[in-house]
């Protein structure tokens, strides 16, 4: 079961995870199989949690995996999940994303 922000409880729906990831990955070089694999991985990680799983837990689990899969899809998903309101929100998130990746080597 997943606890929503309103406090309502509903069963985990992997199709919602797939739909959100598919939307974030639209027109990106991401293989269709990646959506199913990510949904499986998210579901497995949520099952490993102790008690209550929240929608925030689901969102964070998806974001962690999108960061590894595709940077643009990550920012797209984060913009909806985190409710970006202006350009500064995008700049902050891209800054956090680039800080977590290793610097490129110069020839």
CORWO-V388827 format. One record per residue. N is the residue number from 1. PHI is phi in whole degrees, -180 to 180 (* if undefined). OMEGA is omega in degrees with one decimal (* if undefined). BURIAL is + if it has 9 or more other C-alpha atoms within 8 Angstrom, else -. Layout:
BEGIN
n-><N & N>
phi-><PHI & PHI>
omega-><OMEGA & OMEGA>
burial-><BURIAL & BURIAL>
END
This chain:
BEGIN
n-><1 & 2 & 3 & 4 & 5 & 6 & 7 & 8 & 9 & 10 & 11 & 12 & 13 & 14 & 15 & 16 & 17 & 18 & 19 & 20 & 21 & 22 & 23 & 24 & 25 & 26 & 27 & 28 & 29 & 30 & 31 & 32 & 33 & 34 & 35 & 36 & 37 & 38 & 39 & 40 & 41 & 42 & 43 & 44 & 45 & 46 & 47 & 48 & 49 & 50 & 51 & 52 & 53 & 54 & 55 & 56 & 57 & 58 & 59 & 60 & 61 & 62 & 63 & 64 & 65 & 66 & 67 & 68 & 69 & 70 & 71 & 72 & 73 & 74 & 75 & 76 & 77 & 78 & 79 & 80 & 81 & 82 & 83 & 84 & 85 & 86 & 87 & 88 & 89 & 90 & 91 & 92 & 93 & 94 & 95 & 96 & 97 & 98 & 99 & 100 & 101 & 102 & 103 & 104 & 105 & 106 & 107>
phi-><* & -119 & -94 & -83 & -58 & -74 & 98 & -67 & -113 & -148 & -65 & -60 & -122 & -63 & -65 & -69 & -63 & -62 & -63 & -66 & -69 & -61 & -63 & -66 & -94 & -55 & 62 & -111 & -79 & -118 & -68 & -56 & -64 & -63 & -65 & -67 & -63 & -66 & -60 & -61 & -64 & -63 & -61 & -62 & -67 & -71 & -64 & -75 & -71 & -66 & -93 & -83 & -105 & -107 & -62 & -65 & -60 & -64 & -60 & -65 & -62 & -67 & -59 & -59 & -77 & -66 & -59 & -79 & -85 & -162 & -62 & -67 & -62 & -59 & -65 & -60 & -64 & -61 & -64 & -82 & -61 & -92 & 66 & -56 & -116 & -154 & -59 & -59 & -64 & -65 & -61 & -62 & -67 & -64 & -60 & -65 & -66 & -72 & -70 & -86 & -103 & -69 & -65 & -78 & -82 & -91 & -66>
omega-><178.8 & 177.7 & -179.5 & 179.8 & -179.8 & -176.9 & 178.0 & 178.5 & 175.2 & 179.2 & 174.7 & -177.9 & -177.6 & 178.8 & 176.2 & 177.3 & -179.2 & -179.6 & 179.3 & 179.4 & 178.9 & 178.9 & 179.5 & -176.6 & -177.6 & -179.0 & 176.0 & -179.0 & -179.1 & -178.9 & -179.1 & 179.5 & -179.1 & -179.3 & -179.8 & 178.8 & 179.8 & 178.4 & 177.0 & -178.5 & 178.7 & -179.4 & 178.4 & -179.2 & 178.8 & 177.5 & -178.3 & 178.4 & -176.1 & -169.8 & -171.2 & 175.0 & -179.7 & 175.6 & 176.8 & 177.1 & 179.5 & -179.3 & 179.4 & 179.0 & 177.9 & -179.7 & -179.7 & -178.3 & 177.1 & 178.7 & 178.9 & -173.8 & -174.4 & -176.6 & -178.2 & 178.1 & 177.1 & -178.1 & 177.9 & -178.9 & -179.6 & -178.0 & 178.2 & -176.4 & -177.6 & 175.7 & 179.1 & -178.6 & -179.5 & -177.0 & 179.5 & 177.8 & 177.6 & -178.9 & 179.6 & -177.5 & 177.5 & 176.4 & 177.6 & 180.0 & -178.1 & 177.6 & -177.1 & 177.6 & -178.7 & 178.3 & 179.4 & 179.1 & 177.0 & -178.9 & *>
burial-><- & + & + & + & - & - & - & - & - & - & - & - & - & + & - & - & + & + & - & + & + & + & - & + & + & - & - & - & - & - & - & - & - & - & + & + & - & + & + & + & - & + & + & - & + & + & - & - & - & - & - & - & + & + & + & - & + & + & + & - & + & + & + & - & + & + & + & - & - & + & + & + & + & + & + & + & + & + & + & - & - & - & - & + & - & - & - & - & + & + & - & - & + & + & - & - & + & - & - & - & - & - & - & - & - & - & ->
END
